[in-house]
Amino acid sequence: MSDFTSGFWPFFISAIVLGGIAYCLIVLFITSKSHDPAHTGESTGHVYDEDIVEMNNPMPRWWMWMFIITCVFGLTYLFLYPGLGTYQGKLGWTQVKQYEQEVKESNDKLAPIYAKFTAMTPEEVAKDAKAMAIGERLFMNNCAQCHGSDAHGSRGFPNLTDNDWLYGGAPETIKETITNGRHGMMPPMIATVGTADDAKNVANYVLSLSNSTHDAKRAALGKDKFAVCAACHGAEGKGNQTVGAPNLTDNIWLHGAGEAAIIDRITNGKSNQMPAQGSRLTPEQIHVLASYVWRFSNLAKTE
């Protein structure tokens, strides 16, 4: 791999680019000097398609100058912009700088619109039709890929409409989640729980907490073993929003319900991550987006 990151390849590519332009200019020069004026207008003896005769005429001046201008343009471009190996160009242009500049210009244009909403509470923003139209577009562009266009989520991606919040559903908490992201992790617990049979007992006890279908005898045997789970989920299994531990009593299952699914989580653990959006969205946009998300499980159900 080091062969492809050595200093040879940038030099090699630059030599090919500059050498190609130089070669074109040399060929142009030689061709322009090879014409014999004494034989202008005479046939070269080459005939195509029976009646197309190649004449011994010089290249049109405009064609030659266009070719020279093209080469000069190419050299100028390579001087101003990156294109020769590791040379960054006189202007220092990069795709990242271009993108950041365009984002900044767009945000500056939208700033007056967002200024109005920033001065409002999330609850007030959630009742503003214009703000919600903007929030919907932000959600579709940045959140719907995982949570779905209707925000009902799917396996592994939380439903945002049901009041079952891993870290809390207050507007400020939603803002924090959008800005900084979340990384929830349940470590494998099989070594602590005991045997595979113990894991099955604990799984049935967990199912009993939400009155889901379970084996009552195994649930009774798994109750004591659940103590190792209570550190995060609580003694009653109602979860802990401080660490993002799910409520096990509400019959809402993020990664699948049933004995087999729970045994798998006890045995192998589970890791889930929501990426931070703070570097992609402005605080004003996050304020509107958080209000839009908060609305799903609050105002939207009462309207």
C-alpha positions in Angstrom: 0.0 0.0 0.0 2.9 2.3 0.7 3.8 2.2 -3.0 0.6 4.1 -3.8 1.2 6.8 -1.2 4.8 7.6 -2.0 6.0 10.8 -3.6 6.6 9.1 -6.9 3.0 9.0 -8.0 2.1 12.7 -7.7 5.3 13.4 -9.7 4.4 10.7 -12.3 0.9 12.1 -12.8 2.1 15.7 -13.1 4.7 14.6 -15.6 2.0 12.9 -17.8 -0.3 15.9 -17.6 2.3 18.5 -18.4 4.0 16.3 -20.9 0.7 15.7 -22.8 0.1 19.4 -23.1 3.7 20.0 -24.3 3.4 17.2 -26.8 0.3 18.7 -28.3 2.0 22.1 -28.7 5.0 20.5 -30.3 2.9 18.5 -32.8 1.0 21.7 -33.6 4.2 23.6 -34.3 5.6 20.8 -36.5 2.4 20.4 -38.4 2.1 24.2 -39.1 5.7 24.2 -40.5 5.4 21.1 -42.6 3.1 22.7 -45.3 4.7 23.5 -48.7 3.1 26.7 -50.0 4.3 25.8 -53.6 1.8 22.9 -53.7 -1.2 24.7 -52.1 -4.4 23.6 -53.7 -3.0 20.4 -55.2 -4.3 16.9 -54.4 -2.3 14.8 -52.0 -3.4 11.7 -53.9 -5.7 10.6 -51.1 -9.3 9.9 -52.1 -12.1 8.8 -49.8 -15.5 7.5 -50.7 -14.6 7.7 -54.4 -15.0 11.5 -54.6 -13.7 13.1 -51.5 -10.2 14.4 -52.3 -7.7 15.5 -49.7 -6.1 18.7 -50.8 -2.7 20.1 -49.7 -4.0 23.1 -47.8 -2.7 24.7 -44.6 -4.6 24.4 -41.3 -7.1 27.3 -40.8 -5.7 30.0 -38.6 -8.7 30.1 -36.3 -8.3 26.3 -35.7 -4.7 26.7 -34.7 -5.3 29.6 -32.4 -8.2 27.8 -30.7 -5.9 24.9 -30.0 -3.2 27.2 -28.5 -5.9 29.0 -26.4 -7.1 25.6 -25.1 -3.5 24.6 -24.1 -3.0 28.0 -22.4 -6.3 27.6 -20.6 -5.3 24.2 -19.3 -1.9 25.5 -18.0 -3.6 28.4 -16.3 -6.2 26.1 -14.7 -3.5 23.8 -13.4 -1.7 26.8 -11.9 -4.8 28.1 -10.1 -6.5 24.9 -9.1 -5.3 21.5 -7.8 -4.6 19.1 -10.6 -0.9 18.4 -10.5 -0.2 15.7 -7.9 0.0 17.2 -4.4 0.1 20.8 -5.7 -2.9 22.6 -4.1 -3.2 25.4 -6.7 -2.5 29.1 -6.2 -6.1 29.8 -5.1 -6.2 27.1 -2.6 -9.6 25.8 -3.7 -11.0 22.6 -2.3 -14.3 20.8 -2.5 -14.7 21.1 1.3 -14.2 24.9 1.2 -16.6 25.3 -1.7 -19.3 23.2 0.2 -18.8 25.1 3.4 -19.0 28.4 1.6 -22.3 27.4 -0.1 -23.8 26.2 3.1 -22.8 29.4 4.9 -24.4 31.5 2.1 -27.6 29.5 2.3 -27.7 29.7 6.1 -27.2 33.5 5.9 -30.1 33.8 3.6 -32.3 31.8 5.9 -31.2 33.4 9.1 -34.0 36.0 9.1 -36.6 33.3 8.8 -35.2 31.2 11.6 -34.6 34.3 13.9 -38.4 34.5 14.5 -38.6 30.8 15.5 -35.5 31.0 17.8 -37.3 33.6 19.9 -40.2 31.2 20.4 -40.5 28.3 22.8 -40.5 24.8 21.3 -44.1 24.5 22.2 -44.9 27.7 20.4 -42.9 26.6 17.4 -44.8 23.3 17.3 -48.0 25.2 16.7 -46.6 27.4 13.9 -47.6 26.1 10.5 -44.7 27.7 8.7 -42.2 26.4 11.2 -43.7 22.9 10.9 -43.4 23.0 7.2 -39.7 23.8 7.5 -39.4 21.2 10.3 -41.0 18.5 8.0 -38.4 19.3 5.3 -35.5 19.1 7.8 -36.9 15.8 9.1 -37.3 14.3 5.6 -33.7 15.3 4.6 -32.0 14.3 7.8 -34.1 11.8 9.9 -36.5 10.0 7.7 -33.8 7.6 6.4 -33.8 5.9 9.7 -37.0 6.8 11.5 -39.2 6.7 8.4 -41.2 9.4 6.8 -44.0 9.0 9.3 -41.5 8.9 12.2 -42.8 5.4 13.3 -39.3 4.0 13.0 -38.5 0.3 12.4 -36.5 -2.5 14.0 -33.4 -0.9 15.6 -34.7 2.7 14.9 -37.0 4.2 17.6 -40.6 5.2 17.0 -40.8 9.0 17.7 -44.6 9.1 18.0 -45.3 6.9 21.0 -43.9 8.7 24.1 -41.4 5.8 24.7 -38.2 7.8 25.0 -34.8 6.1 25.8 -33.2 9.4 26.9 -36.3 11.5 27.5 -38.8 13.4 25.3 -38.5 16.9 26.6 -37.8 19.5 23.9 -34.3 20.3 25.3 -33.4 16.6 25.5 -34.5 16.1 21.9 -32.2 19.1 21.0 -29.3 17.5 22.8 -29.9 14.2 21.1 -30.0 15.8 17.6 -27.0 17.9 18.3 -24.7 15.4 20.0 -26.1 12.1 18.8 -26.5 9.1 21.1 -24.6 5.8 21.5 -26.5 3.2 23.4 -24.9 0.0 24.3 -25.9 -3.1 26.2 -22.9 -5.3 27.0 -23.2 -9.1 26.6 -24.5 -10.4 30.0 -24.4 -14.1 29.5 -21.2 -14.5 31.6 -22.9 -12.7 34.5 -26.3 -14.3 34.2 -24.8 -17.8 34.1 -25.8 -20.6 31.7 -27.9 -20.5 28.5 -30.7 -22.0 30.6 -30.4 -19.1 33.1 -30.5 -16.6 30.1 -33.8 -18.3 29.0 -35.2 -17.9 32.5 -34.3 -14.2 32.6 -35.8 -13.7 29.2 -39.1 -15.1 30.4 -39.0 -12.9 33.5 -38.4 -9.8 31.2 -41.4 -10.9 29.1 -43.5 -11.2 32.3 -42.8 -7.6 33.2 -44.9 -6.4 30.2 -47.4 -9.3 30.5 -46.2 -10.7 27.2 -46.5 -14.4 26.5 -44.0 -16.2 28.8 -43.3 -19.4 30.8 -44.3 -18.5 34.3 -42.1 -21.2 35.9 -39.0 -20.0 34.1 -39.9 -16.4 34.9 -40.0 -17.2 38.6 -36.5 -18.8 38.3 -35.2 -15.8 36.3 -36.3 -13.1 38.8 -33.3 -13.4 41.0 -30.9 -13.4 38.0 -32.5 -10.2 36.8 -30.7 -8.4 39.6 -27.7 -8.0 37.3 -29.9 -6.2 34.7 -31.5 -4.0 37.3 -28.4 -1.9 37.5 -29.5 -0.2 34.3 -33.1 -1.1 33.8 -34.1 -0.6 37.4 -35.4 -3.2 40.0 -38.9 -3.0 38.4 -37.5 -2.9 34.8 -38.9 0.5 34.1 -35.6 1.7 32.5 -33.3 4.6 33.2 -33.3 7.6 30.8 -30.0 8.9 32.2 -28.2 6.0 30.5 -30.7 5.3 27.8 -31.8 1.9 29.3 -35.2 0.9 27.8 -38.4 0.4 29.8 -39.0 -3.3 29.8 -42.6 -3.1 31.1 -44.3 -1.3 28.2 -44.2 -4.1 25.6 -42.3 -1.8 23.2 -39.3 -3.6 21.7 -36.7 -1.7 19.7 -34.8 -4.8 18.5 -37.6 -7.4 18.3 -39.9 -9.1 20.8 -40.1 -12.6 22.0 -38.0 -15.1 24.0 -35.4 -15.7 21.2 -34.8 -12.0 20.6 -34.3 -11.2 24.3 -32.0 -14.2 24.8 -29.9 -12.9 21.8 -29.5 -9.5 23.5 -28.6 -11.1 26.8 -26.0 -13.3 25.1 -24.5 -11.0 22.5 -25.4 -7.5 23.8 -26.5 -4.7 21.4 -25.0 -1.4 20.2 -27.0 1.4 18.6 -25.8 4.8 17.5 -27.5 7.9 16.3 -25.0 10.2 14.6 -24.6 13.8 15.8 -26.2 16.4 13.6 -24.6 19.5 15.2 -22.0 19.8 12.6 -24.5 19.6 9.7 -27.4 21.7 11.1 -27.3 25.2 12.7 -28.7 25.6 16.2 -31.7 27.5 14.7 -32.5 24.5 12.4 -32.1 22.1 15.3 -34.5 24.2 17.4 -37.2 23.9 14.7 -36.5 20.2 14.0 -36.6 19.4 17.8 -40.0 21.1 18.0 -41.2 19.2 15.0 -40.2 15.9 16.5 -41.6 16.8 20.0 -44.9 17.5 18.3 -45.3 13.9 17.1 -45.9 12.6 20.6 -47.6 15.7 22.1 -49.6 18.2 20.0 -50.1 16.0 17.0 -52.3 13.5 19.0 -54.5 16.2 20.5 -55.3 18.1 17.4 
